Amino acid sequence: MGGWQPLPDDLPSEVRHFVEQLRLLKDRTGLSLVALGARTAYSKSSWHRYLNATQPPPRQAVSALCRIAGIDGPEAERFAVRWELAVQAWPRPARPAEESGGGGEYEDDPTLPWWDTPEEKRGDRRPGGRLLLYAVLLLLLMLLITVVGAVVLA
């Protein structure tokens, strides 16, 4: 893997193996980080963090890289399994107790987008839930104005 920064020595083996495979896959595409960022929903700096093991990539970033590299079927499934093993073993940065709720784990994992957050951690936080509420309230208000306007004009 010419040109890559050495990975930290203290990385768990699952993370090291995953990042090495991800680097090989990226090299297989022949794309620069800028070009990879342009072809995916993830920036050059995000790919830099993922490929240097400073942050685990979201599952969708791995899927996008597989797609660009022409990988599908069983080989893409193997990458998904490697991703899951790596994310479970990925070292978590230390956080002050008041931010993390006193426990050693993240309340919310900032490396996982909402669609990869386990259901039990999501609670009632649904994407667009508040927007939907505002849209319904606006619709009811418009309906009320229409009815009042029709009664006044009649």
DSSP file (Angstrom, degrees, kcal/mol; ACC not computed):
  #  RESIDUE AA STRUCTURE BP1 BP2  ACC     N-H-->O    O-->H-N    N-H-->O    O-->H-N    TCO  KAPPA ALPHA  PHI   PSI    X-CA   Y-CA   Z-CA
    1    1 A M    >         0   0    0      0, 0.0     3,-1.3     0, 0.0    23,-0.0   0.000 360.0 360.0 360.0  74.2    0.0    0.0    0.0
    2    2 A G  T 3   +     0   0    0      1,-0.2     3,-0.1     0, 0.0     0, 0.0  -0.322 360.0  21.2 -65.2 142.4    2.4    2.7   -1.2
    3    3 A G  T 3  S+     0   0    0      1,-0.3     2,-0.3    -2,-0.0    -1,-0.2   0.357  90.3 123.9  86.8  -6.7    1.7    6.2   -0.1
    4    4 A W    <   -     0   0    0     -3,-1.3    -1,-0.3     1,-0.1     3,-0.1  -0.636  65.6-113.3 -88.9 146.1   -0.4    5.5    2.9
    5    5 A Q        -     0   0    0     -2,-0.3     2,-0.1     1,-0.1    -1,-0.1  -0.477  43.7 -98.1 -67.6 145.5    0.4    6.7    6.4
    6    6 A P        -     0   0    0      0, 0.0    -1,-0.1     0, 0.0     3,-0.1  -0.420  40.5-117.2 -64.0 142.6    1.3    3.9    8.8
    7    7 A L        -     0   0    0      1,-0.1    46,-0.1    -2,-0.1    45,-0.0  -0.500  40.3 -86.4 -77.7 151.0   -1.6    2.9   10.9
    8    8 A P    >   -     0   0    0      0, 0.0     3,-1.2     0, 0.0    -1,-0.1  -0.267  32.3-130.9 -57.0 142.5   -1.3    3.3   14.7
    9    9 A D  T 3  S+     0   0    0      1,-0.2    -2,-0.1    -3,-0.1     0, 0.0   0.786 102.4  59.1 -65.6 -28.8    0.3    0.4   16.4
   10   10 A D  T 3  S+     0   0    0      2,-0.0    -1,-0.2     3,-0.0     3,-0.1   0.283  74.9 125.6 -90.0  12.7   -2.3    0.1   19.0
   11   11 A L    <   -     0   0    0     -3,-1.2    79,-0.1     1,-0.1    -4,-0.0  -0.477  69.4-108.2 -68.9 138.1   -5.2   -0.5   16.6
   12   12 A P     >  -     0   0    0      0, 0.0     4,-2.6     0, 0.0     3,-0.4  -0.347  29.9-114.6 -60.0 149.5   -7.3   -3.7   17.3
   13   13 A S  H  > S+     0   0    0      1,-0.2     4,-2.8     2,-0.2     5,-0.2   0.846 115.1  55.9 -59.6 -35.9   -6.6   -6.3   14.6
   14   14 A E  H  > S+     0   0    0      2,-0.2     4,-2.1     1,-0.2    -1,-0.2   0.910 111.1  44.1 -62.8 -41.1  -10.2   -6.2   13.3
   15   15 A V  H  > S+     0   0    0     -3,-0.4     4,-2.9     2,-0.2     5,-0.3   0.933 113.7  50.0 -68.6 -46.1   -9.8   -2.4   12.7
   16   16 A R  H  X S+     0   0    0     -4,-2.6     4,-2.5     1,-0.2     5,-0.2   0.938 112.7  46.6 -57.8 -49.3   -6.4   -2.8   11.1
   17   17 A H  H  X S+     0   0    0     -4,-2.8     4,-2.3     1,-0.2    -1,-0.2   0.919 113.6  49.0 -60.9 -44.7   -7.6   -5.5    8.8
   18   18 A F  H  X S+     0   0    0     -4,-2.1     4,-2.6    -5,-0.2    -2,-0.2   0.940 112.6  46.2 -61.6 -48.5  -10.7   -3.6    7.8
   19   19 A V  H  X S+     0   0    0     -4,-2.9     4,-2.6     1,-0.2    -1,-0.2   0.894 111.6  52.1 -65.0 -39.1   -8.8   -0.3    7.1
   20   20 A E  H  X S+     0   0    0     -4,-2.5     4,-2.1    -5,-0.3    -1,-0.2   0.919 112.3  45.8 -61.5 -42.2   -6.1   -2.2    5.1
   21   21 A Q  H  X S+     0   0    0     -4,-2.3     4,-2.3     2,-0.2    -2,-0.2   0.883 111.7  51.9 -67.0 -37.9   -8.8   -3.8    3.0
   22   22 A L  H  X S+     0   0    0     -4,-2.6     4,-2.5     2,-0.2    -2,-0.2   0.895 109.2  50.6 -64.7 -40.1  -10.6   -0.5    2.6
   23   23 A R  H  X S+     0   0    0     -4,-2.6     4,-2.9     2,-0.2    -2,-0.2   0.915 109.9  49.6 -63.2 -43.6   -7.3    1.1    1.4
   24   24 A L  H  X S+     0   0    0     -4,-2.1     4,-2.1     2,-0.2    -2,-0.2   0.908 111.5  49.6 -61.2 -40.8   -6.8   -1.7   -1.2
   25   25 A L  H  X S+     0   0    0     -4,-2.3     4,-1.1     2,-0.2    -2,-0.2   0.916 111.3  48.3 -64.7 -43.1  -10.4   -1.2   -2.4
   26   26 A K  H >X>S+     0   0    0     -4,-2.5     4,-0.8     1,-0.2     3,-0.7   0.928 111.6  50.0 -62.3 -44.7   -9.8    2.6   -2.7
   27   27 A D  H ><5S+     0   0    0     -4,-2.9     3,-0.7     1,-0.2    -1,-0.2   0.866 104.0  60.7 -61.1 -35.5   -6.5    1.9   -4.6
   28   28 A R  H 3<5S+     0   0    0     -4,-2.1    -1,-0.2     1,-0.2    -2,-0.2   0.810  99.6  55.6 -61.5 -30.9   -8.4   -0.5   -6.9
   29   29 A T  H <<5S-     0   0    0     -4,-1.1    -1,-0.2    -3,-0.7    -2,-0.2   0.780  97.5-140.7 -73.3 -25.0  -10.7    2.4   -8.0
   30   30 A G  T <<5 +     0   0    0     -4,-0.8     2,-0.2    -3,-0.7    -3,-0.1   0.566  55.5 135.9  75.5   7.6   -7.7    4.5   -9.1
   31   31 A L      < -     0   0    0     -5,-0.7    -1,-0.3     1,-0.1    -2,-0.1  -0.614  53.6-128.4 -91.1 147.6   -9.4    7.6   -7.7
   32   32 A S     >  -     0   0    0     -2,-0.2     4,-2.7    -3,-0.1     5,-0.2  -0.357  35.2-102.8 -76.6 170.2   -7.8   10.3   -5.6
   33   33 A L  H  > S+     0   0    0      2,-0.2     4,-2.6     1,-0.2     5,-0.2   0.874 124.9  53.2 -63.9 -35.4   -9.5   11.2   -2.3
   34   34 A V  H  > S+     0   0    0      2,-0.2     4,-2.0     1,-0.2    -1,-0.2   0.941 111.9  43.9 -62.9 -47.6  -10.9   14.3   -4.0
   35   35 A A  H  > S+     0   0    0      2,-0.2     4,-1.5     1,-0.2    -2,-0.2   0.887 113.0  52.0 -66.2 -38.8  -12.4   12.3   -6.8
   36   36 A L  H  X S+     0   0    0     -4,-2.7     4,-0.8     1,-0.2     6,-0.3   0.917 109.5  50.1 -63.2 -42.3  -13.7    9.7   -4.4
   37   37 A G  H  < S+     0   0    0     -4,-2.6     3,-0.5     1,-0.2    -1,-0.2   0.874 109.3  51.6 -61.3 -37.7  -15.4   12.5   -2.4
   38   38 A A  H  < S+     0   0    0     -4,-2.0    -1,-0.2     1,-0.2    -2,-0.2   0.790 111.5  47.1 -70.0 -27.4  -16.9   13.8   -5.6
   39   39 A R  H  < S+     0   0    0     -4,-1.5     2,-0.2    -3,-0.2    -1,-0.2   0.523 117.0  42.7 -93.2  -6.5  -18.4   10.4   -6.4
   40   40 A T  S  < S-     0   0    0     -4,-0.8    21,-0.1    -3,-0.5     0, 0.0  -0.743  89.7-106.5-128.2 177.5  -19.8    9.7   -3.0
   41   41 A A  S    S+     0   0    0     -2,-0.2     2,-0.4    19,-0.1    -4,-0.1   0.209  94.3  88.9 -88.0  15.4  -21.7   11.6   -0.3
   42   42 A Y  S    S-     0   0    0     -6,-0.3    -2,-0.3    -5,-0.2    -3,-0.1  -0.944  76.0-122.3-122.5 136.2  -18.5   11.8    1.8
   43   43 A S     >  -     0   0    0     -2,-0.4     4,-2.5     1,-0.1     5,-0.2  -0.113  26.3-106.5 -72.9 167.7  -15.9   14.5    1.6
   44   44 A K  H  > S+     0   0    0      1,-0.2     4,-2.3     2,-0.2     5,-0.1   0.917 122.7  50.7 -56.7 -45.4  -12.1   14.2    0.9
   45   45 A S  H  > S+     0   0    0      2,-0.2     4,-2.0     1,-0.2    -1,-0.2   0.851 108.2  52.5 -66.5 -33.4  -11.4   14.9    4.6
   46   46 A S  H  > S+     0   0    0      2,-0.2     4,-2.6     1,-0.2    -1,-0.2   0.944 110.3  47.4 -64.7 -47.0  -13.9   12.2    5.7
   47   47 A W  H  X S+     0   0    0     -4,-2.5     4,-2.9     1,-0.2    -2,-0.2   0.879 108.8  55.6 -61.8 -36.5  -12.3    9.7    3.4
   48   48 A H  H  X S+     0   0    0     -4,-2.3     4,-0.9     1,-0.2    -1,-0.2   0.929 109.8  45.8 -60.5 -44.5   -8.9   10.7    4.8
   49   49 A R  H  <>S+     0   0    0     -4,-2.0     5,-2.1     1,-0.2     6,-1.2   0.911 114.9  47.4 -64.6 -42.4  -10.1   10.0    8.4
   50   50 A Y  H ><5S+     0   0    0     -4,-2.6     3,-1.0     1,-0.2    -2,-0.2   0.921 113.7  46.2 -65.0 -43.8  -11.7    6.7    7.4
   51   51 A L  H 3<5S+     0   0    0     -4,-2.9    -1,-0.2     1,-0.3    -2,-0.2   0.553 113.9  48.5 -81.5  -7.5   -8.6    5.5    5.5
   52   52 A N  T 3<5S-     0   0    0     -4,-0.9    -1,-0.3    -3,-0.4    -2,-0.2   0.227 111.4-118.2-112.5  11.5   -6.2    6.5    8.2
   53   53 A A  T < 5S+     0   0    0     -3,-1.0    -3,-0.2     2,-0.2    -4,-0.1   0.722  80.4 120.7  63.3  26.1   -8.3    4.8   11.0
   54   54 A T  S   <S+     0   0    0     -5,-2.1    -4,-0.2     1,-0.3    -5,-0.1   0.656  84.1  13.6 -89.8 -15.3   -9.0    8.0   12.9
   55   55 A Q  S    S-     0   0    0     -6,-1.2    -1,-0.3    -9,-0.1    -2,-0.2  -0.958  82.2-115.3-154.8 136.4  -12.7    7.6   12.5
   56   56 A P        -     0   0    0      0, 0.0    -6,-0.1     0, 0.0    -5,-0.1  -0.515  36.3-120.7 -71.6 141.1  -14.8    4.6   11.4
   57   57 A P        -     0   0    0      0, 0.0    54,-0.1     0, 0.0    30,-0.1  -0.481  27.4-104.2 -77.2 151.2  -16.7    5.1    8.2
   58   58 A P    >>  -     0   0    0      0, 0.0     4,-1.5     0, 0.0     3,-0.8  -0.385  33.4-111.0 -64.7 154.5  -20.5    4.9    8.1
   59   59 A R  H 3> S+     0   0    0      1,-0.3     4,-2.4     2,-0.2     5,-0.2   0.867 118.7  57.8 -55.1 -38.1  -21.8    1.7    6.5
   60   60 A Q  H 3> S+     0   0    0      1,-0.2     4,-2.4     2,-0.2    -1,-0.3   0.817 101.1  55.4 -67.2 -29.9  -23.1    3.7    3.5
   61   61 A A  H <> S+     0   0    0     -3,-0.8     4,-2.3     2,-0.2    -1,-0.2   0.916 109.4  46.7 -66.6 -41.9  -19.6    5.0    2.8
   62   62 A V  H  X S+     0   0    0     -4,-1.5     4,-2.5     2,-0.2    -2,-0.2   0.913 112.4  50.3 -64.9 -42.6  -18.3    1.5    2.6
   63   63 A S  H  X S+     0   0    0     -4,-2.4     4,-2.4     1,-0.2    -2,-0.2   0.903 110.2  50.4 -61.5 -41.1  -21.2    0.5    0.4
   64   64 A A  H  X S+     0   0    0     -4,-2.4     4,-2.4     2,-0.2    -2,-0.2   0.913 110.6  48.7 -64.8 -42.1  -20.5    3.5   -1.9
   65   65 A L  H  X S+     0   0    0     -4,-2.3     4,-2.2     2,-0.2    -2,-0.2   0.908 111.2  50.4 -64.5 -41.2  -16.8    2.6   -2.2
   66   66 A C  H  <>S+     0   0    0     -4,-2.5     5,-3.2     2,-0.2     4,-0.4   0.927 110.8  49.5 -60.3 -44.6  -17.7   -1.1   -3.0
   67   67 A R  H ><5S+     0   0    0     -4,-2.4     3,-1.2     1,-0.2    -2,-0.2   0.926 111.7  47.5 -61.4 -45.4  -20.2    0.1   -5.7
   68   68 A I  H 3<5S+     0   0    0     -4,-2.4    -1,-0.2     1,-0.3    -2,-0.2   0.855 111.2  51.9 -64.9 -34.9  -17.5    2.4   -7.3
   69   69 A A  T 3<5S-     0   0    0     -4,-2.2    -1,-0.3    -5,-0.2    -2,-0.2   0.489 118.7-112.7 -80.9  -2.2  -15.0   -0.4   -7.2
   70   70 A G  T < 5 +     0   0    0     -3,-1.2     2,-0.5    -4,-0.4    -3,-0.2   0.765  67.7 144.8  79.6  25.3  -17.4   -2.7   -8.9
   71   71 A I      < +     0   0    0     -5,-3.2     2,-0.3    -6,-0.2    -1,-0.3  -0.846  12.7 142.1-101.9 130.7  -17.9   -5.0   -6.0
   72   72 A D    >>  +     0   0    0     -2,-0.5     3,-0.9    -5,-0.0     4,-0.5  -0.872  40.9  29.2-147.7-176.6  -21.3   -6.6   -5.3
   73   73 A G  H 3> S-     0   0    0     -2,-0.3     4,-2.0     1,-0.2     3,-0.3  -0.298 121.3  -5.6  63.7-140.3  -22.8   -9.8   -4.1
   74   74 A P  H 3> S+     0   0    0      0, 0.0     4,-2.0     0, 0.0    -1,-0.2   0.831 134.6  54.9 -60.1 -35.3  -20.8  -12.0   -1.7
   75   75 A E  H <> S+     0   0    0     -3,-0.9     4,-1.5     2,-0.2    -2,-0.2   0.909 109.2  47.3 -67.2 -39.7  -17.7   -9.8   -1.8
   76   76 A A  H  X S+     0   0    0     -4,-0.5     4,-1.9    -3,-0.3    -1,-0.2   0.871 109.7  54.5 -66.3 -36.6  -19.7   -6.7   -0.8
   77   77 A E  H  X S+     0   0    0     -4,-2.0     4,-2.2     1,-0.2    -2,-0.2   0.874 104.2  54.9 -64.2 -36.7  -21.3   -8.8    2.0
   78   78 A R  H  X S+     0   0    0     -4,-2.0     4,-2.5     1,-0.2    -1,-0.2   0.887 106.6  50.9 -63.4 -38.0  -17.8   -9.7    3.3
   79   79 A F  H  X S+     0   0    0     -4,-1.5     4,-2.6     2,-0.2    -1,-0.2   0.887 108.0  52.6 -65.3 -37.7  -17.0   -5.9    3.4
   80   80 A A  H  X S+     0   0    0     -4,-1.9     4,-2.3     2,-0.2    -2,-0.2   0.904 110.7  47.1 -63.6 -40.5  -20.2   -5.4    5.4
   81   81 A V  H  X S+     0   0    0     -4,-2.2     4,-2.4     2,-0.2     5,-0.2   0.921 111.9  49.9 -66.9 -43.4  -19.2   -8.1    7.9
   82   82 A R  H  X S+     0   0    0     -4,-2.5     4,-2.5     1,-0.2    -2,-0.2   0.903 109.8  52.4 -60.5 -40.3  -15.6   -6.6    8.2
   83   83 A W  H  X S+     0   0    0     -4,-2.6     4,-3.0     2,-0.2     5,-0.2   0.942 109.1  48.8 -60.3 -48.3  -17.2   -3.2    8.8
   84   84 A E  H  X S+     0   0    0     -4,-2.3     4,-2.0     1,-0.2    -2,-0.2   0.920 113.0  47.0 -59.9 -44.5  -19.4   -4.5   11.6
   85   85 A L  H  X S+     0   0    0     -4,-2.4     4,-1.5     1,-0.2    -1,-0.2   0.908 114.6  47.5 -63.0 -41.7  -16.4   -6.3   13.3
   86   86 A A  H  X S+     0   0    0     -4,-2.5     4,-1.4   -72,-0.2    -2,-0.2   0.921 109.9  51.0 -67.0 -44.2  -14.3   -3.2   12.9
   87   87 A V  H  < S+     0   0    0     -4,-3.0    -1,-0.2     1,-0.2     3,-0.2   0.886 109.6  51.4 -63.0 -38.1  -16.9   -0.8   14.3
   88   88 A Q  H  < S+     0   0    0     -4,-2.0    -1,-0.2    -5,-0.2    -2,-0.2   0.860 118.1  37.8 -65.1 -34.3  -17.4   -3.0   17.3
   89   89 A A  H  < S+     0   0    0     -4,-1.5    -2,-0.2    -5,-0.2    -1,-0.2   0.545  86.5 123.5 -93.4  -8.6  -13.7   -3.0   18.0
   90   90 A W  S  < S-     0   0    0     -4,-1.4     2,-0.1    -3,-0.2   -79,-0.0  -0.286  70.1-111.4 -60.7 131.7  -12.9    0.6   17.0
   91   91 A P        -     0   0    0      0, 0.0    -1,-0.1     0, 0.0    -2,-0.1  -0.418  29.6-139.4 -64.3 134.4  -11.3    2.5   19.9
   92   92 A R        -     0   0    0     -2,-0.1     2,-0.1    -3,-0.1     3,-0.1  -0.781  18.2-115.5 -94.8 136.7  -13.6    5.2   21.3
   93   93 A P        -     0   0    0      0, 0.0     2,-0.1     0, 0.0    -1,-0.0  -0.424  38.6-101.1 -67.6 146.9  -12.1    8.5   22.2
   94   94 A A        -     0   0    0     -2,-0.1    10,-0.1     1,-0.0     0, 0.0  -0.451  42.1-168.1 -68.2 139.3  -12.3    9.3   25.9
   95   95 A R        -     0   0    0     -2,-0.1     5,-0.1     9,-0.1    -3,-0.0  -0.964  29.4 -96.9-128.4 146.4  -15.1   11.7   26.9
   96   96 A P    >>  -     0   0    0      0, 0.0     4,-1.9     0, 0.0     3,-0.9  -0.289  36.1-117.1 -59.1 148.2  -15.7   13.6   30.1
   97   97 A A  H 3>>S+     0   0    0      1,-0.3     5,-2.0     2,-0.2     4,-0.9   0.843 112.3  57.3 -58.8 -37.3  -18.2   11.8   32.4
   98   98 A E  H 345S+     0   0    0      1,-0.2    -1,-0.3     3,-0.2     3,-0.0   0.814 110.1  45.0 -67.7 -27.5  -20.8   14.6   32.3
   99   99 A E  H <45S+     0   0    0     -3,-0.9    -1,-0.2     1,-0.2    -2,-0.2   0.868 116.9  42.7 -79.2 -37.4  -20.9   14.4   28.4
  100  100 A S  H ><5S-     0   0    0     -4,-1.9     3,-0.7     3,-0.1     5,-0.2   0.445 113.5-109.9 -92.7   0.9  -21.2   10.6   28.3
  101  101 A G  T 3<5 -     0   0    0     -4,-0.9    -3,-0.2     1,-0.2    -4,-0.1   0.677  66.8 -67.5  80.7  15.6  -23.6   10.2   31.1
  102  102 A G  T 3 <S+     0   0    0     -5,-2.0    -1,-0.2     1,-0.3    -4,-0.1   0.103 110.3 106.8  93.3 -24.2  -21.0    8.6   33.4
  103  103 A G  S <  S-     0   0    0     -3,-0.7    -1,-0.3    -6,-0.2    -3,-0.1  -0.331  77.3-120.0 -84.9 170.9  -20.6    5.4   31.4
  104  104 A G  S    S+     0   0    0     -3,-0.1     2,-0.2    -2,-0.1    -1,-0.1   0.466  87.6  76.6 -88.9  -2.0  -17.7    4.5   29.2
  105  105 A E  S    S-     0   0    0     -5,-0.2    -2,-0.2     1,-0.1     2,-0.1  -0.699  88.9 -94.3-110.7 161.5  -19.7    4.3   26.0
  106  106 A Y        -     0   0    0     -2,-0.2     3,-0.2     1,-0.2    -6,-0.1  -0.443  16.3-149.8 -68.6 141.1  -21.2    6.8   23.7
  107  107 A E  S    S+     0   0    0      1,-0.4     2,-0.4    -8,-0.2    -1,-0.2   0.920  96.7  12.3 -69.3 -48.3  -24.8    7.8   24.3
  108  108 A D  S    S-     0   0    0     -3,-0.1    -1,-0.4     9,-0.0     3,-0.0  -0.994  84.5-129.6-125.9 135.5  -25.0    8.4   20.5
  109  109 A D    >   -     0   0    0     -2,-0.4     3,-1.7    -3,-0.2    -4,-0.0  -0.769  15.6-159.6 -86.6 109.9  -22.2    7.2   18.2
  110  110 A P  T 3  S+     0   0    0      0, 0.0    -1,-0.2     0, 0.0     0, 0.0   0.628  86.7  63.0 -68.9 -10.1  -21.3   10.3   16.1
  111  111 A T  T 3  S+     0   0    0    -54,-0.1    -2,-0.0     2,-0.1   -56,-0.0   0.621  93.3  71.8 -87.6 -11.4  -19.7    8.1   13.5
  112  112 A L  S <  S-     0   0    0     -3,-1.7    -3,-0.1   -54,-0.1     5,-0.1  -0.902  80.4-133.6-106.7 126.2  -22.9    6.4   12.6
  113  113 A P    >>  -     0   0    0      0, 0.0     3,-2.2     0, 0.0     4,-0.7  -0.250  37.7 -94.7 -67.9 167.0  -25.7    8.3   10.8
  114  114 A W  G >4 S+     0   0    0      1,-0.3     3,-0.8     2,-0.2     8,-0.0   0.802 124.0  61.2 -55.7 -31.7  -29.2    8.0   12.1
  115  115 A W  G 34 S+     0   0    0      1,-0.2    -1,-0.3     3,-0.0    -3,-0.0   0.669 107.7  44.2 -74.1 -13.7  -30.0    5.2    9.7
  116  116 A D  G <4 S+     0   0    0     -3,-2.2    -1,-0.2     2,-0.1    -2,-0.2   0.440  87.6 109.1-103.5  -2.3  -27.3    3.0   11.3
  117  117 A T  S << S-     0   0    0     -3,-0.8     5,-0.1    -4,-0.7    -9,-0.0  -0.585  81.2-106.6 -74.5 130.9  -28.2    3.8   14.9
  118  118 A P    >>  -     0   0    0      0, 0.0     3,-1.6     0, 0.0     4,-1.0  -0.251  26.7-117.0 -57.3 145.4  -29.8    0.9   16.7
  119  119 A E  H >> S+     0   0    0      1,-0.3     4,-1.2     2,-0.2     3,-0.8   0.858 112.4  58.4 -52.2 -42.4  -33.5    1.2   17.2
  120  120 A E  H 34 S+     0   0    0      1,-0.3    -1,-0.3     2,-0.2    -3,-0.0   0.736 107.4  47.9 -66.2 -20.6  -33.2    1.2   21.0
  121  121 A K  H <4 S+     0   0    0     -3,-1.6    -1,-0.3     1,-0.1    -2,-0.2   0.657 102.3  64.1 -89.8 -17.6  -30.9    4.2   20.9
  122  122 A R  H X< S+     0   0    0     -4,-1.0     3,-2.0    -3,-0.8    -2,-0.2   0.873  71.5 171.1 -74.9 -36.9  -33.1    6.2   18.6
  123  123 A G  T 3< S-     0   0    0     -4,-1.2    -1,-0.2     1,-0.3    -2,-0.1  -0.421  71.7 -24.3  62.0-132.9  -36.1    6.6   20.9
  124  124 A D  T 3  S+     0   0    0     -2,-0.1     2,-1.2     2,-0.0    -1,-0.3   0.346 104.4 117.7 -93.9   5.7  -38.6    9.0   19.5
  125  125 A R    <   +     0   0    0     -3,-2.0    -1,-0.0     4,-0.0     0, 0.0  -0.620  38.1 168.9 -79.5 100.1  -36.0   10.8   17.4
  126  126 A R    >   -     0   0    0     -2,-1.2     3,-1.9     0, 0.0     4,-0.4  -0.914  41.1-108.1-109.5 138.1  -37.2   10.3   13.8
  127  127 A P  T 3  S+     0   0    0      0, 0.0    -2,-0.0     0, 0.0     0, 0.0  -0.453 105.0   8.1 -63.9 131.3  -35.7   12.2   11.0
  128  128 A G  T 3> S+     0   0    0     -2,-0.2     4,-2.6     1,-0.0     5,-0.2   0.474  90.8 123.6  79.9   1.4  -38.2   14.7    9.7
  129  129 A G  H <> S+     0   0    0     -3,-1.9     4,-1.8     1,-0.2     5,-0.1   0.917  77.9  43.1 -61.3 -44.6  -40.7   14.1   12.6
  130  130 A R  H  > S+     0   0    0     -4,-0.4     4,-2.3     2,-0.2    -1,-0.2   0.882 112.8  53.4 -68.9 -38.2  -40.7   17.7   13.6
  131  131 A L  H  > S+     0   0    0      1,-0.2     4,-2.3     2,-0.2    -2,-0.2   0.907 107.7  50.9 -62.6 -41.7  -40.9   18.8   10.0
  132  132 A L  H  X S+     0   0    0     -4,-2.6     4,-2.3     2,-0.2    -1,-0.2   0.906 108.6  51.9 -62.9 -41.3  -43.9   16.6    9.5
  133  133 A L  H  X S+     0   0    0     -4,-1.8     4,-2.4     1,-0.2    -2,-0.2   0.930 110.6  47.8 -60.4 -46.2  -45.7   18.0   12.6
  134  134 A Y  H  X S+     0   0    0     -4,-2.3     4,-2.4     1,-0.2    -1,-0.2   0.883 110.4  52.2 -63.0 -38.5  -45.1   21.6   11.3
  135  135 A A  H  X S+     0   0    0     -4,-2.3     4,-2.2     2,-0.2    -1,-0.2   0.907 110.7  47.3 -64.6 -41.5  -46.4   20.6    7.8
  136  136 A V  H  X S+     0   0    0     -4,-2.3     4,-2.5     2,-0.2    -2,-0.2   0.918 112.4  49.6 -66.5 -42.8  -49.6   19.1    9.4
  137  137 A L  H  X S+     0   0    0     -4,-2.4     4,-2.3     1,-0.2    -2,-0.2   0.906 111.4  49.2 -62.7 -41.0  -50.1   22.2   11.6
  138  138 A L  H  X S+     0   0    0     -4,-2.4     4,-2.5     2,-0.2    -1,-0.2   0.900 110.2  51.2 -63.8 -40.9  -49.7   24.5    8.6
  139  139 A L  H  X S+     0   0    0     -4,-2.2     4,-2.3     2,-0.2    -2,-0.2   0.914 110.8  48.3 -63.1 -43.2  -52.2   22.5    6.6
  140  140 A L  H  X S+     0   0    0     -4,-2.5     4,-2.5     2,-0.2    -2,-0.2   0.899 111.0  51.1 -64.0 -40.3  -54.7   22.7    9.4
  141  141 A L  H  X S+     0   0    0     -4,-2.3     4,-2.4     2,-0.2    -2,-0.2   0.914 110.4  48.5 -62.9 -43.2  -54.2   26.4    9.7
  142  142 A M  H  X S+     0   0    0     -4,-2.5     4,-2.2     2,-0.2    -2,-0.2   0.897 111.4  50.3 -63.7 -39.8  -54.7   26.9    5.9
  143  143 A L  H  X S+     0   0    0     -4,-2.3     4,-2.4     2,-0.2    -2,-0.2   0.912 110.4  49.6 -64.0 -42.4  -57.9   24.8    6.1
  144  144 A L  H  X S+     0   0    0     -4,-2.5     4,-2.7     1,-0.2     5,-0.2   0.910 110.8  49.6 -62.6 -43.3  -59.2   26.9    9.0
  145  145 A I  H  X S+     0   0    0     -4,-2.4     4,-2.5     1,-0.2    -1,-0.2   0.893 110.8  50.5 -63.2 -40.0  -58.5   30.1    7.1
  146  146 A T  H  X S+     0   0    0     -4,-2.2     4,-2.2     2,-0.2    -2,-0.2   0.924 112.6  45.9 -64.1 -45.2  -60.3   28.7    4.0
  147  147 A V  H  X S+     0   0    0     -4,-2.4     4,-2.1     2,-0.2    -2,-0.2   0.932 114.6  46.8 -64.6 -46.0  -63.4   27.7    6.0
  148  148 A V  H  X S+     0   0    0     -4,-2.7     4,-2.4     1,-0.2    -2,-0.2   0.910 112.7  50.8 -63.2 -41.5  -63.5   31.0    7.9
  149  149 A G  H  X S+     0   0    0     -4,-2.5     4,-2.1    -5,-0.2    -1,-0.2   0.893 110.2  49.3 -62.7 -40.1  -63.0   32.9    4.6
  150  150 A A  H  X S+     0   0    0     -4,-2.2     4,-1.1     2,-0.2    -1,-0.2   0.878 112.1  48.2 -67.2 -37.4  -65.8   31.0    2.9
  151  151 A V  H  < S+     0   0    0     -4,-2.1    -2,-0.2     2,-0.2     3,-0.2   0.904 112.3  48.7 -70.2 -40.7  -68.2   31.7    5.9
  152  152 A V  H  < S+     0   0    0     -4,-2.4    -2,-0.2     1,-0.2    -1,-0.2   0.883 113.8  46.1 -66.3 -39.4  -67.4   35.4    5.9
  153  153 A L  H  <        0   0    0     -4,-2.1    -1,-0.2     1,-0.2    -2,-0.2   0.689 360.0 360.0 -77.8 -18.2  -67.9   35.7    2.2
  154  154 A A     <        0   0    0     -4,-1.1    -1,-0.2    -3,-0.2    -2,-0.2   0.474 360.0 360.0 -82.0 360.0  -71.2   33.8    2.2
